[in-house]
Structures are given as C-alpha cells and as structure tokens.
C-alpha cells in the first residue's frame, strides 16, 4: 500500500514539475544573438516569480519523496 502511495505521489509531482517548467517564459539565451531581447538582467515579477518559486519547491519535494521512497523500500 505504501508503495502505491509513493508511486502516485511521484507521478503527480513529476507532472506538476514538468508543467511549471514548461509554463515558464523562455530565457533570452541565444535569442539575443539573433536579434532578440538584449536585456542582460531583469527581475521576475508576478506570475513569473510564483512559477519560479513553485518550480523550486516542487523539485525539492519531488527529490525528498524519491529519496524517502528509496530509504523505506
């Protein structure tokens, strides 16, 4: 039963983590080289900031869940 709970938790967290990563705005990386945005530094605001912190939180929770799953098996 515990294995099923961990499996569901890991699958759910991985889907949420993937969604938050994909929802984030693309960086200017190589885009600036080909005429894109030339901003070197810009602060995150609003929803972008919330997504950034949510991604970090979900990654930490996912890692902790995976490690707990390994230790308790």
PQR file with spaces between the fields and no chain letter, atoms N, CA, C, O and H, PARSE charges and radii, in Angstrom:
ATOM       1  N    UNK     1       0.829   -1.194    0.000 -0.4000 1.5000
ATOM       2  CA   UNK     1       0.000    0.000    0.000 -0.0000 2.0000
ATOM       3  C    UNK     1       0.874    1.259    0.000  0.5500 1.7000
ATOM       4  O    UNK     1       0.584    2.236   -0.691 -0.5500 1.4000
ATOM       5  N    UNK     2       1.960    1.209    0.800 -0.4000 1.5000
ATOM       6  CA   UNK     2       2.847    2.368    0.881 -0.0000 2.0000
ATOM       7  C    UNK     2       3.525    2.622   -0.459  0.5500 1.7000
ATOM       8  O    UNK     2       3.739    3.774   -0.836 -0.5500 1.4000
ATOM       9  H    UNK     2       2.195    0.415    1.361  0.4000 1.0000
ATOM      10  N    UNK     3       3.867    1.546   -1.187 -0.4000 1.5000
ATOM      11  CA   UNK     3       4.496    1.686   -2.499 -0.0000 2.0000
ATOM      12  C    UNK     3       3.560    2.380   -3.480  0.5500 1.7000
ATOM      13  O    UNK     3       3.992    3.200   -4.290 -0.5500 1.4000
ATOM      14  H    UNK     3       3.693    0.611   -0.880  0.4000 1.0000
ATOM      15  N    UNK     4       2.276    2.047   -3.402 -0.4000 1.5000
ATOM      16  CA   UNK     4       1.289    2.668   -4.287 -0.0000 2.0000
ATOM      17  C    UNK     4       1.164    4.162   -3.994  0.5500 1.7000
ATOM      18  O    UNK     4       1.059    4.968   -4.919 -0.5500 1.4000
ATOM      19  H    UNK     4       1.925    1.381   -2.744  0.4000 1.0000
ATOM      20  N    UNK     5       1.174    4.530   -2.730 -0.4000 1.5000
ATOM      21  CA   UNK     5       1.079    5.944   -2.350 -0.0000 2.0000
ATOM      22  C    UNK     5       2.292    6.715   -2.853  0.5500 1.7000
ATOM      23  O    UNK     5       2.155    7.817   -3.384 -0.5500 1.4000
ATOM      24  H    UNK     5       1.260    3.875   -1.979  0.4000 1.0000
ATOM      25  N    UNK     6       3.483    6.136   -2.686 -0.4000 1.5000
ATOM      26  CA   UNK     6       4.693    6.805   -3.180 -0.0000 2.0000
ATOM      27  C    UNK     6       4.685    6.909   -4.704  0.5500 1.7000
ATOM      28  O    UNK     6       5.104    7.926   -5.257 -0.5500 1.4000
ATOM      29  H    UNK     6       3.595    5.241   -2.255  0.4000 1.0000
ATOM      30  N    UNK     7       4.217    5.873   -5.378 -0.4000 1.5000
ATOM      31  CA   UNK     7       4.169    5.904   -6.843 -0.0000 2.0000
ATOM      32  C    UNK     7       3.231    6.995   -7.337  0.5500 1.7000
ATOM      33  O    UNK     7       3.563    7.733   -8.264 -0.5500 1.4000
ATOM      34  H    UNK     7       3.877    5.047   -4.929  0.4000 1.0000
ATOM      35  N    UNK     8       2.067    7.096   -6.723 -0.4000 1.5000
ATOM      36  CA   UNK     8       1.108    8.139   -7.113 -0.0000 2.0000
ATOM      37  C    UNK     8       1.672    9.515   -6.813  0.5500 1.7000
ATOM      38  O    UNK     8       1.527   10.429   -7.625 -0.5500 1.4000
ATOM      39  H    UNK     8       1.797    6.496   -5.970  0.4000 1.0000
ATOM      40  N    UNK     9       2.314    9.681   -5.661 -0.4000 1.5000
ATOM      41  CA   UNK     9       2.896   10.972   -5.296 -0.0000 2.0000
ATOM      42  C    UNK     9       4.001   11.382   -6.261  0.5500 1.7000
ATOM      43  O    UNK     9       4.068   12.543   -6.667 -0.5500 1.4000
ATOM      44  H    UNK     9       2.432    8.938   -5.002  0.4000 1.0000
ATOM      45  N    UNK    10       4.864   10.448   -6.631 -0.4000 1.5000
ATOM      46  CA   UNK    10       5.966   10.761   -7.535 -0.0000 2.0000
ATOM      47  C    UNK    10       5.444   11.095   -8.931  0.5500 1.7000
ATOM      48  O    UNK    10       5.942   12.024   -9.568 -0.5500 1.4000
ATOM      49  H    UNK    10       4.809    9.505   -6.302  0.4000 1.0000
ATOM      50  N    UNK    11       4.460   10.360   -9.409 -0.4000 1.5000
ATOM      51  CA   UNK    11       3.885   10.652  -10.725 -0.0000 2.0000
ATOM      52  C    UNK    11       3.219   12.013  -10.731  0.5500 1.7000
ATOM      53  O    UNK    11       3.398   12.790  -11.669 -0.5500 1.4000
ATOM      54  H    UNK    11       4.056    9.605   -8.892  0.4000 1.0000
ATOM      55  N    UNK    12       2.449   12.309   -9.690 -0.4000 1.5000
ATOM      56  CA   UNK    12       1.777   13.605   -9.603 -0.0000 2.0000
ATOM      57  C    UNK    12       2.789   14.750   -9.529  0.5500 1.7000
ATOM      58  O    UNK    12       2.643   15.757  -10.221 -0.5500 1.4000
ATOM      59  H    UNK    12       2.304   11.678   -8.928  0.4000 1.0000
ATOM      60  N    UNK    13       3.801   14.594   -8.698 -0.4000 1.5000
ATOM      61  CA   UNK    13       4.820   15.633   -8.582 -0.0000 2.0000
ATOM      62  C    UNK    13       5.595   15.823   -9.878  0.5500 1.7000
ATOM      63  O    UNK    13       5.938   16.950  -10.233 -0.5500 1.4000
ATOM      64  H    UNK    13       3.919   13.776   -8.136  0.4000 1.0000
ATOM      65  N    UNK    14       5.874   14.734  -10.588 -0.4000 1.5000
ATOM      66  CA   UNK    14       6.608   14.877  -11.847 -0.0000 2.0000
ATOM      67  C    UNK    14       5.783   15.594  -12.901  0.5500 1.7000
ATOM      68  O    UNK    14       6.327   16.378  -13.678 -0.5500 1.4000
ATOM      69  H    UNK    14       5.595   13.818  -10.300  0.4000 1.0000
ATOM      70  N    UNK    15       4.477   15.341  -12.946 -0.4000 1.5000
ATOM      71  CA   UNK    15       3.609   16.046  -13.899 -0.0000 2.0000
ATOM      72  C    UNK    15       3.533   17.530  -13.537  0.5500 1.7000
ATOM      73  O    UNK    15       3.628   18.384  -14.419 -0.5500 1.4000
ATOM      74  H    UNK    15       4.035   14.703  -12.316  0.4000 1.0000
ATOM      75  N    UNK    16       3.365   17.843  -12.263 -0.4000 1.5000
ATOM      76  CA   UNK    16       3.306   19.244  -11.828 -0.0000 2.0000
ATOM      77  C    UNK    16       4.629   19.967  -12.077  0.5500 1.7000
ATOM      78  O    UNK    16       4.638   21.120  -12.509 -0.5500 1.4000
ATOM      79  H    UNK    16       3.287   17.149  -11.547  0.4000 1.0000
ATOM      80  N    UNK    17       5.735   19.293  -11.807 -0.4000 1.5000
ATOM      81  CA   UNK    17       7.051   19.891  -12.031 -0.0000 2.0000
ATOM      82  C    UNK    17       7.283   20.159  -13.515  0.5500 1.7000
ATOM      83  O    UNK    17       7.795   21.216  -13.884 -0.5500 1.4000
ATOM      84  H    UNK    17       5.727   18.357  -11.456  0.4000 1.0000
ATOM      85  N    UNK    18       6.914   19.218  -14.352 -0.4000 1.5000
ATOM      86  CA   UNK    18       7.045   19.408  -15.796 -0.0000 2.0000
ATOM      87  C    UNK    18       6.184   20.568  -16.269  0.5500 1.7000
ATOM      88  O    UNK    18       6.623   21.368  -17.095 -0.5500 1.4000
ATOM      89  H    UNK    18       6.498   18.359  -14.051  0.4000 1.0000
ATOM      90  N    UNK    19       4.970   20.669  -15.758 -0.4000 1.5000
ATOM      91  CA   UNK    19       4.074   21.755  -16.158 -0.0000 2.0000
ATOM      92  C    UNK    19       4.627   23.120  -15.746  0.5500 1.7000
ATOM      93  O    UNK    19       4.562   24.071  -16.526 -0.5500 1.4000
ATOM      94  H    UNK    19       4.613   20.019  -15.087  0.4000 1.0000
ATOM      95  N    UNK    20       5.165   23.227  -14.540 -0.4000 1.5000
ATOM      96  CA   UNK    20       5.699   24.520  -14.108 -0.0000 2.0000
ATOM      97  C    UNK    20       6.939   24.906  -14.903  0.5500 1.7000
ATOM      98  O    UNK    20       7.165   26.086  -15.171 -0.5500 1.4000
ATOM      99  H    UNK    20       5.217   22.454  -13.907  0.4000 1.0000
ATOM     100  N    UNK    21       7.741   23.918  -15.279 -0.4000 1.5000
ATOM     101  CA   UNK    21       8.922   24.217  -16.102 -0.0000 2.0000
ATOM     102  C    UNK    21       8.496   24.695  -17.481  0.5500 1.7000
ATOM     103  O    UNK    21       9.053   25.661  -18.003 -0.5500 1.4000
ATOM     104  H    UNK    21       7.557   22.959  -15.061  0.4000 1.0000
ATOM     105  N    UNK    22       7.514   24.026  -18.075 -0.4000 1.5000
ATOM     106  CA   UNK    22       7.083   24.393  -19.421 -0.0000 2.0000
ATOM     107  C    UNK    22       6.319   25.712  -19.463  0.5500 1.7000
ATOM     108  O    UNK    22       6.303   26.384  -20.494 -0.5500 1.4000
ATOM     109  H    UNK    22       7.062   23.242  -17.650  0.4000 1.0000
ATOM     110  N    UNK    23       5.689   26.089  -18.358 -0.4000 1.5000
ATOM     111  CA   UNK    23       4.942   27.350  -18.325 -0.0000 2.0000
ATOM     112  C    UNK    23       5.838   28.575  -18.164  0.5500 1.7000
ATOM     113  O    UNK    23       5.407   29.700  -18.417 -0.5500 1.4000
ATOM     114  H    UNK    23       5.703   25.544  -17.520  0.4000 1.0000
ATOM     115  N    UNK    24       7.060   28.361  -17.753 -0.4000 1.5000
ATOM     116  CA   UNK    24       7.959   29.499  -17.569 -0.0000 2.0000
ATOM     117  C    UNK    24       8.336   30.096  -18.911  0.5500 1.7000
ATOM     118  O    UNK    24       8.463   29.393  -19.914 -0.5500 1.4000
ATOM     119  H    UNK    24       7.410   27.447  -17.548  0.4000 1.0000
ATOM     120  N    UNK    25       8.512   31.409  -18.907 -0.4000 1.5000
ATOM     121  CA   UNK    25       8.869   32.113  -20.131 -0.0000 2.0000
ATOM     122  C    UNK    25      10.276   31.722  -20.547  0.5500 1.7000
ATOM     123  O    UNK    25      11.154   31.539  -19.704 -0.5500 1.4000
ATOM     124  H    UNK    25       8.408   31.980  -18.093  0.4000 1.0000
ATOM     125  N    UNK    26      10.483   31.597  -21.831 -0.4000 1.5000
ATOM     126  CA   UNK    26      11.804   31.229  -22.349 -0.0000 2.0000
ATOM     127  C    UNK    26      12.798   32.339  -22.075  0.5500 1.7000
ATOM     128  O    UNK    26      12.457   33.517  -22.176 -0.5500 1.4000
ATOM     129  H    UNK    26       9.770   31.745  -22.516  0.4000 1.0000
ATOM     130  N    UNK    27      14.024   31.977  -21.728 -0.4000 1.5000
ATOM     131  CA   UNK    27      15.082   32.954  -21.496 -0.0000 2.0000
ATOM     132  C    UNK    27      15.595   33.511  -22.815  0.5500 1.7000
ATOM     133  O    UNK    27      15.260   33.003  -23.885 -0.5500 1.4000
ATOM     134  H    UNK    27      14.301   31.020  -21.646  0.4000 1.0000
ATOM     135  N    UNK    28      16.402   34.547  -22.733 -0.4000 1.5000
ATOM     136  CA   UNK    28      16.885   35.181  -23.956 -0.0000 2.0000
ATOM     137  C    UNK    28      18.146   34.517  -24.471  0.5500 1.7000
ATOM     138  O    UNK    28      18.597   34.859  -25.564 -0.5500 1.4000
ATOM     139  H    UNK    28      16.674   34.960  -21.863  0.4000 1.0000
ATOM     140  N    UNK    29      18.736   33.587  -23.741 -0.4000 1.5000
ATOM     141  CA   UNK    29      19.892   32.800  -24.143 -0.0000 2.0000
ATOM     142  C    UNK    29      20.508   33.157  -25.481  0.5500 1.7000
ATOM     143  O    UNK    29      21.145   34.202  -25.609 -0.5500 1.4000
ATOM     144  H    UNK    29      18.370   33.309  -22.853  0.4000 1.0000
ATOM     145  N    UNK    30      20.331   32.309  -26.473 -0.4000 1.5000
ATOM     146  CA   UNK    30      20.858   32.559  -27.806 -0.0000 2.0000
ATOM     147  C    UNK    30      19.959   33.499  -28.600  0.5500 1.7000
ATOM     148  O    UNK    30      20.373   33.995  -29.648 -0.5500 1.4000
ATOM     149  H    UNK    30      19.814   31.459  -26.369  0.4000 1.0000
ATOM     150  N    UNK    31      18.751   33.756  -28.135 -0.4000 1.5000
ATOM     151  CA   UNK    31      17.837   34.635  -28.850 -0.0000 2.0000
ATOM     152  C    UNK    31      18.399   36.035  -29.015  0.5500 1.7000
ATOM     153  O    UNK    31      18.132   36.697  -30.018 -0.5500 1.4000
ATOM     154  H    UNK    31      18.414   33.353  -27.284  0.4000 1.0000
ATOM     155  N    UNK    32      19.177   36.495  -28.040 -0.4000 1.5000
ATOM     156  CA   UNK    32      19.767   37.831  -28.115 -0.0000 2.0000
ATOM     157  C    UNK    32      20.792   37.909  -29.233  0.5500 1.7000
ATOM     158  O    UNK    32      21.012   38.978  -29.803 -0.5500 1.4000
ATOM     159  H    UNK    32      19.394   35.958  -27.225  0.4000 1.0000
ATOM     160  N    UNK    33      21.415   36.796  -29.546 -0.4000 1.5000
ATOM     161  CA   UNK    33      22.415   36.774  -30.607 -0.0000 2.0000
ATOM     162  C    UNK    33      21.777   37.029  -31.966  0.5500 1.7000
ATOM     163  O    UNK    33      22.390   37.648  -32.836 -0.5500 1.4000
ATOM     164  H    UNK    33      21.236   35.928  -29.083  0.4000 1.0000
ATOM     165  N    UNK    34      20.559   36.559  -32.148 -0.4000 1.5000
ATOM     166  CA   UNK    34      19.895   36.673  -33.444 -0.0000 2.0000
ATOM     167  C    UNK    34      18.846   37.779  -33.465  0.5500 1.7000
ATOM     168  O    UNK    34      17.841   37.671  -34.168 -0.5500 1.4000
ATOM     169  H    UNK    34      20.061   36.057  -31.441  0.4000 1.0000
ATOM     170  N    UNK    35      19.074   38.829  -32.705 -0.4000 1.5000
ATOM     171  CA   UNK    35      18.186   39.984  -32.749 -0.0000 2.0000
ATOM     172  C    UNK    35      17.069   39.961  -31.736  0.5500 1.7000
ATOM     173  O    UNK    35      16.124   40.744  -31.842 -0.5500 1.4000
ATOM     174  H    UNK    35      19.890   38.916  -32.133  0.4000 1.0000
ATOM     175  N    UNK    36      17.151   39.099  -30.771 -0.4000 1.5000
ATOM     176  CA   UNK    36      16.115   39.025  -29.738 -0.0000 2.0000
ATOM     177  C    UNK    36      16.335   40.075  -28.672  0.5500 1.7000
ATOM     178  O    UNK    36      17.037   41.062  -28.888 -0.5500 1.4000
ATOM     179  H    UNK    36      17.918   38.463  -30.684  0.4000 1.0000
ATOM     180  N    UNK    37      15.745   39.858  -27.553 -0.4000 1.5000
ATOM     181  CA   UNK    37      15.857   40.762  -26.413 -0.0000 2.0000
ATOM     182  C    UNK    37      17.305   40.881  -25.967  0.5500 1.7000
ATOM     183  O    UNK    37      17.993   39.870  -25.831 -0.5500 1.4000
ATOM     184  H    UNK    37      15.174   39.056  -27.378  0.4000 1.0000
ATOM     185  N    UNK    38      17.772   42.086  -25.742 -0.4000 1.5000
ATOM     186  CA   UNK    38      19.152   42.276  -25.328 -0.0000 2.0000
ATOM     187  C    UNK    38      19.313   42.503  -23.845  0.5500 1.7000
ATOM     188  O    UNK    38      20.400   42.878  -23.404 -0.5500 1.4000
ATOM     189  H    UNK    38      17.213   42.908  -25.853  0.4000 1.0000
ATOM     190  N    UNK    39      18.269   42.290  -23.053 -0.4000 1.5000
ATOM     191  CA   UNK    39      18.350   42.512  -21.608 -0.0000 2.0000
ATOM     192  C    UNK    39      19.303   41.510  -20.978  0.5500 1.7000
ATOM     193  O    UNK    39      19.179   40.301  -21.176 -0.5500 1.4000
ATOM     194  H    UNK    39      17.386   41.985  -23.411  0.4000 1.0000
ATOM     195  N    UNK    40      20.254   42.030  -20.218 -0.4000 1.5000
ATOM     196  CA   UNK    40      21.201   41.161  -19.545 -0.0000 2.0000
ATOM     197  C    UNK    40      20.607   40.680  -18.230  0.5500 1.7000
ATOM     198  O    UNK    40      20.727   39.504  -17.887 -0.5500 1.4000
ATOM     199  H    UNK    40      20.355   43.012  -20.056  0.4000 1.0000
ATOM     200  N    UNK    41      19.972   41.573  -17.498 -0.4000 1.5000
ATOM     201  CA   UNK    41      19.388   41.222  -16.202 -0.0000 2.0000
ATOM     202  C    UNK    41      18.004   41.827  -16.099  0.5500 1.7000
ATOM     203  O    UNK    41      17.789   42.992  -16.435 -0.5500 1.4000
ATOM     204  H    UNK    41      19.874   42.529  -17.776  0.4000 1.0000
ATOM     205  N    UNK    42      17.072   41.018  -15.632 -0.4000 1.5000
ATOM     206  CA   UNK    42      15.718   41.533  -15.457 -0.0000 2.0000
ATOM     207  C    UNK    42      15.098   40.777  -14.296  0.5500 1.7000
ATOM     208  O    UNK    42      15.313   39.576  -14.135 -0.5500 1.4000
ATOM     209  H    UNK    42      17.247   40.072  -15.359  0.4000 1.0000
ATOM     210  N    UNK    43      14.328   41.490  -13.494 -0.4000 1.5000
ATOM     211  CA   UNK    43      13.739   40.850  -12.313 -0.0000 2.0000
ATOM     212  C    UNK    43      12.455   40.126  -12.685  0.5500 1.7000
ATOM     213  O    UNK    43      11.745   40.510  -13.614 -0.5500 1.4000
ATOM     214  H    UNK    43      14.153   42.466  -13.625  0.4000 1.0000
ATOM     215  N    UNK    44      12.180   39.069  -11.933 -0.4000 1.5000
ATOM     216  CA   UNK    44      10.945   38.329  -12.135 -0.0000 2.0000
ATOM     217  C    UNK    44       9.830   39.026  -11.358  0.5500 1.7000
ATOM     218  O    UNK    44      10.034   39.479  -10.232 -0.5500 1.4000
ATOM     219  H    UNK    44      12.758   38.758  -11.179  0.4000 1.0000
ATOM     220  N    UNK    45       8.663   39.105  -11.968 -0.4000 1.5000
ATOM     221  CA   UNK    45       7.531   39.761  -11.317 -0.0000 2.0000
ATOM     222  C    UNK    45       6.273   38.950  -11.522  0.5500 1.7000
ATOM     223  O    UNK    45       6.135   38.229  -12.510 -0.5500 1.4000
ATOM     224  H    UNK    45       8.497   38.738  -12.883  0.4000 1.0000
ATOM     225  N    UNK    46       5.357   39.073  -10.581 -0.4000 1.5000
ATOM     226  CA   UNK    46       4.031   38.483  -10.718 -0.0000 2.0000
ATOM     227  C    UNK    46       4.044   36.974  -10.842  0.5500 1.7000
ATOM     228  O    UNK    46       4.674   36.263  -10.060 -0.5500 1.4000
ATOM     229  H    UNK    46       5.468   39.659   -9.778  0.4000 1.0000
ATOM     230  N    UNK    47       3.319   36.504  -11.864 -0.4000 1.5000
ATOM     231  CA   UNK    47       3.159   35.072  -12.079 -0.0000 2.0000
ATOM     232  C    UNK    47       4.486   34.393  -12.397  0.5500 1.7000
ATOM     233  O    UNK    47       4.695   33.239  -12.024 -0.5500 1.4000
ATOM     234  H    UNK    47       2.807   37.082  -12.500  0.4000 1.0000
ATOM     235  N    UNK    48       5.377   35.091  -13.075 -0.4000 1.5000
ATOM     236  CA   UNK    48       6.686   34.530  -13.404 -0.0000 2.0000
ATOM     237  C    UNK    48       7.464   34.195  -12.132  0.5500 1.7000
ATOM     238  O    UNK    48       8.143   33.170  -12.065 -0.5500 1.4000
ATOM     239  H    UNK    48       5.208   36.029  -13.378  0.4000 1.0000
ATOM     240  N    UNK    49       7.365   35.054  -11.136 -0.4000 1.5000
ATOM     241  CA   UNK    49       8.050   34.828   -9.862 -0.0000 2.0000
ATOM     242  C    UNK    49       7.421   33.658   -9.105  0.5500 1.7000
ATOM     243  O    UNK    49       8.123   32.839   -8.513 -0.5500 1.4000
ATOM     244  H    UNK    49       6.814   35.887  -11.190  0.4000 1.0000
ATOM     245  N    UNK    50       6.089   33.593   -9.132 -0.4000 1.5000
ATOM     246  CA   UNK    50       5.383   32.489   -8.467 -0.0000 2.0000
ATOM     247  C    UNK    50       5.746   31.159   -9.112  0.5500 1.7000
ATOM     248  O    UNK    50       5.984   30.177   -8.410 -0.5500 1.4000
ATOM     249  H    UNK    50       5.518   34.259   -9.613  0.4000 1.0000
ATOM     250  N    UNK    51       5.791   31.115  -10.451 -0.4000 1.5000
ATOM     251  CA   UNK    51       6.169   29.885  -11.147 -0.0000 2.0000
ATOM     252  C    UNK    51       7.606   29.481  -10.832  0.5500 1.7000
ATOM     253  O    UNK    51       7.904   28.296  -10.685 -0.5500 1.4000
ATOM     254  H    UNK    51       5.597   31.913  -11.021  0.4000 1.0000
ATOM     255  N    UNK    52       8.485   30.460  -10.731 -0.4000 1.5000
ATOM     256  CA   UNK    52       9.884   30.195  -10.417 -0.0000 2.0000
ATOM     257  C    UNK    52      10.015   29.539   -9.045  0.5500 1.7000
ATOM     258  O    UNK    52      10.698   28.524   -8.902 -0.5500 1.4000
ATOM     259  H    UNK    52       8.242   31.423  -10.851  0.4000 1.0000
ATOM     260  N    UNK    53       9.361   30.116   -8.036 -0.4000 1.5000
ATOM     261  CA   UNK    53       9.426   29.548   -6.684 -0.0000 2.0000
ATOM     262  C    UNK    53       8.668   28.229   -6.585  0.5500 1.7000
ATOM     263  O    UNK    53       9.074   27.342   -5.835 -0.5500 1.4000
ATOM     264  H    UNK    53       8.806   30.940   -8.152  0.4000 1.0000
ATOM     265  N    UNK    54       7.578   28.087   -7.327 -0.4000 1.5000
ATOM     266  CA   UNK    54       6.830   26.824   -7.333 -0.0000 2.0000
ATOM     267  C    UNK    54       7.674   25.707   -7.937  0.5500 1.7000
ATOM     268  O    UNK    54       7.631   24.569   -7.470 -0.5500 1.4000
ATOM     269  H    UNK    54       7.248   28.808   -7.937  0.4000 1.0000
ATOM     270  N    UNK    55       8.435   26.032   -8.966 -0.4000 1.5000
ATOM     271  CA   UNK    55       9.313   25.039   -9.589 -0.0000 2.0000
ATOM     272  C    UNK    55      10.373   24.561   -8.608  0.5500 1.7000
ATOM     273  O    UNK    55      10.647   23.364   -8.513 -0.5500 1.4000
ATOM     274  H    UNK    55       8.470   26.957   -9.345  0.4000 1.0000
ATOM     275  N    UNK    56      10.962   25.494   -7.885 -0.4000 1.5000
ATOM     276  CA   UNK    56      11.977   25.123   -6.893 -0.0000 2.0000
ATOM     277  C    UNK    56      11.360   24.260   -5.793  0.5500 1.7000
ATOM     278  O    UNK    56      11.931   23.240   -5.407 -0.5500 1.4000
ATOM     279  H    UNK    56      10.739   26.465   -7.962  0.4000 1.0000
ATOM     280  N    UNK    57      10.203   24.666   -5.294 -0.4000 1.5000
ATOM     281  CA   UNK    57       9.538   23.919   -4.224 -0.0000 2.0000
ATOM     282  C    UNK    57       9.156   22.513   -4.689  0.5500 1.7000
ATOM     283  O    UNK    57       9.367   21.539   -3.967 -0.5500 1.4000
ATOM     284  H    UNK    57       9.739   25.495   -5.608  0.4000 1.0000
ATOM     285  N    UNK    58       8.596   22.412   -5.890 -0.4000 1.5000
ATOM     286  CA   UNK    58       8.208   21.098   -6.406 -0.0000 2.0000
ATOM     287  C    UNK    58       9.425   20.202   -6.634  0.5500 1.7000
ATOM     288  O    UNK    58       9.356   18.995   -6.405 -0.5500 1.4000
ATOM     289  H    UNK    58       8.424   23.203   -6.476  0.4000 1.0000
ATOM     290  N    UNK    59      10.523   20.778   -7.078 -0.4000 1.5000
ATOM     291  CA   UNK    59      11.736   19.994   -7.290 -0.0000 2.0000
ATOM     292  C    UNK    59      12.265   19.440   -5.966  0.5500 1.7000
ATOM     293  O    UNK    59      12.690   18.286   -5.898 -0.5500 1.4000
ATOM     294  H    UNK    59      10.579   21.759   -7.264  0.4000 1.0000
ATOM     295  N    UNK    60      12.237   20.261   -4.920 -0.4000 1.5000
ATOM     296  CA   UNK    60      12.707   19.814   -3.602 -0.0000 2.0000
ATOM     297  C    UNK    60      11.784   18.729   -3.044  0.5500 1.7000
ATOM     298  O    UNK    60      12.253   17.728   -2.503 -0.5500 1.4000
ATOM     299  H    UNK    60      11.891   21.198   -4.976  0.4000 1.0000
ATOM     300  N    UNK    61      10.482   18.930   -3.175 -0.4000 1.5000
ATOM     301  CA   UNK    61       9.518   17.934   -2.684 -0.0000 2.0000
ATOM     302  C    UNK    61       9.646   16.637   -3.466  0.5500 1.7000
ATOM     303  O    UNK    61       9.583   15.553   -2.885 -0.5500 1.4000
ATOM     304  H    UNK    61      10.101   19.744   -3.614  0.4000 1.0000
ATOM     305  N    UNK    62       9.827   16.737   -4.789 -0.4000 1.5000
ATOM     306  CA   UNK    62       9.999   15.549   -5.620 -0.0000 2.0000
ATOM     307  C    UNK    62      11.246   14.773   -5.204  0.5500 1.7000
ATOM     308  O    UNK    62      11.204   13.550   -5.073 -0.5500 1.4000
ATOM     309  H    UNK    62       9.879   17.618   -5.260  0.4000 1.0000
ATOM     310  N    UNK    63      12.344   15.478   -4.999 -0.4000 1.5000
ATOM     311  CA   UNK    63      13.587   14.834   -4.590 -0.0000 2.0000
ATOM     312  C    UNK    63      13.437   14.167   -3.221  0.5500 1.7000
ATOM     313  O    UNK    63      13.888   13.039   -3.022 -0.5500 1.4000
ATOM     314  H    UNK    63      12.377   16.472   -5.105  0.4000 1.0000
ATOM     315  N    UNK    64      12.807   14.865   -2.287 -0.4000 1.5000
ATOM     316  CA   UNK    64      12.609   14.302   -0.952 -0.0000 2.0000
ATOM     317  C    UNK    64      11.723   13.054   -1.006  0.5500 1.7000
ATOM     318  O    UNK    64      11.984   12.071   -0.312 -0.5500 1.4000
ATOM     319  H    UNK    64      12.440   15.781   -2.448  0.4000 1.0000
ATOM     320  N    UNK    65      10.692   13.101   -1.821 -0.4000 1.5000
ATOM     321  CA   UNK    65       9.794   11.942   -1.953 -0.0000 2.0000
ATOM     322  C    UNK    65      10.530   10.749   -2.568  0.5500 1.7000
ATOM     323  O    UNK    65      10.358    9.611   -2.131 -0.5500 1.4000
ATOM     324  H    UNK    65      10.480   13.900   -2.384  0.4000 1.0000
ATOM     325  N    UNK    66      11.344   11.020   -3.579 -0.4000 1.5000
ATOM     326  CA   UNK    66      12.105    9.944   -4.220 -0.0000 2.0000
ATOM     327  C    UNK    66      13.102    9.317   -3.251  0.5500 1.7000
ATOM     328  O    UNK    66      13.250    8.095   -3.216 -0.5500 1.4000
ATOM     329  H    UNK    66      11.483   11.945   -3.934  0.4000 1.0000
ATOM     330  N    UNK    67      13.782   10.140   -2.470 -0.4000 1.5000
ATOM     331  CA   UNK    67      14.754    9.618   -1.500 -0.0000 2.0000
ATOM     332  C    UNK    67      14.037    8.820   -0.405  0.5500 1.7000
ATOM     333  O    UNK    67      14.496    7.745   -0.017 -0.5500 1.4000
ATOM     334  H    UNK    67      13.662   11.133   -2.499  0.4000 1.0000
ATOM     335  N    UNK    68      12.918    9.344    0.090 -0.4000 1.5000
ATOM     336  CA   UNK    68      12.135    8.599    1.094 -0.0000 2.0000
ATOM     337  C    UNK    68      11.677    7.255    0.549  0.5500 1.7000
ATOM     338  O    UNK    68      11.693    6.246    1.253 -0.5500 1.4000
ATOM     339  H    UNK    68      12.545   10.217   -0.225  0.4000 1.0000
ATOM     340  N    UNK    69      11.269    7.256   -0.714 -0.4000 1.5000
ATOM     341  CA   UNK    69      10.836    6.007   -1.335 -0.0000 2.0000
ATOM     342  C    UNK    69      11.970    4.990   -1.364  0.5500 1.7000
ATOM     343  O    UNK    69      11.751    3.802   -1.127 -0.5500 1.4000
ATOM     344  H    UNK    69      11.256    8.076   -1.286  0.4000 1.0000
ATOM     345  N    UNK    70      13.181    5.457   -1.655 -0.4000 1.5000
ATOM     346  CA   UNK    70      14.329    4.550   -1.681 -0.0000 2.0000
ATOM     347  C    UNK    70      14.691    4.042   -0.281  0.5500 1.7000
ATOM     348  O    UNK    70      15.029    2.872   -0.099 -0.5500 1.4000
ATOM     349  H    UNK    70      13.359    6.422   -1.848  0.4000 1.0000
ATOM     350  N    UNK    71      14.613    4.936    0.693 -0.4000 1.5000
ATOM     351  CA   UNK    71      15.005    4.547    2.052 -0.0000 2.0000
ATOM     352  C    UNK    71      13.999    3.614    2.727  0.5500 1.7000
ATOM     353  O    UNK    71      14.379    2.778    3.547 -0.5500 1.4000
ATOM     354  H    UNK    71      14.338    5.886    0.545  0.4000 1.0000
ATOM     355  N    UNK    72      12.728    3.756    2.387 -0.4000 1.5000
ATOM     356  CA   UNK    72      11.695    2.969    3.056 -0.0000 2.0000
ATOM     357  C    UNK    72      11.364    1.660    2.365  0.5500 1.7000
ATOM     358  O    UNK    72      10.547    0.884    2.862 -0.5500 1.4000
ATOM     359  H    UNK    72      12.419    4.435    1.721  0.4000 1.0000
ATOM     360  N    UNK    73      11.986    1.409    1.230 -0.4000 1.5000
ATOM     361  CA   UNK    73      11.676    0.163    0.499 -0.0000 2.0000
ATOM     362  C    UNK    73      12.452   -0.989    1.044  0.5500 1.7000
ATOM     363  O    UNK    73      12.319   -2.110    0.554 -0.5500 1.4000
ATOM     364  H    UNK    73      12.649    2.039    0.827  0.4000 1.0000
